[in-house]
Amino acid sequence: MHPGLPPALTVYEGHAGMARLVADLSAAYGPHRIEVEDITVESDTQVTAQTRVVQESDHGDLLLRRIKSVYTLRAGLVTSIEGDPSTDPS
């Protein structure tokens, strides 16, 4: 993967999926952090988050892209994350 491109999948489910998401993000962006810009509660089981991926380096931080993701919850835990692959890079 190349910096600025989204991770390999658009839907990650369960514990194994969350581990894969972290690995895919690290492979795509290297050292990075996810900053939450906004969260909207859609229902008791779903929230939408507007986030931004910031690549960290010794030369400073670089905003790579903004991503809208839908989080599905069960018993207070995230069970799946669906990212919008069409979210425009910043």
Secondary structure, DSSP 8 states (H G I E B T S, - for coil): --TTS--S-SEEEHHHHHHHHHHHHHHHHSSEEEEEEEEEEEETTEEEEEEEEEEEETTEEEEEEEEEEEEEEETTEEEEEEE-TT--B-
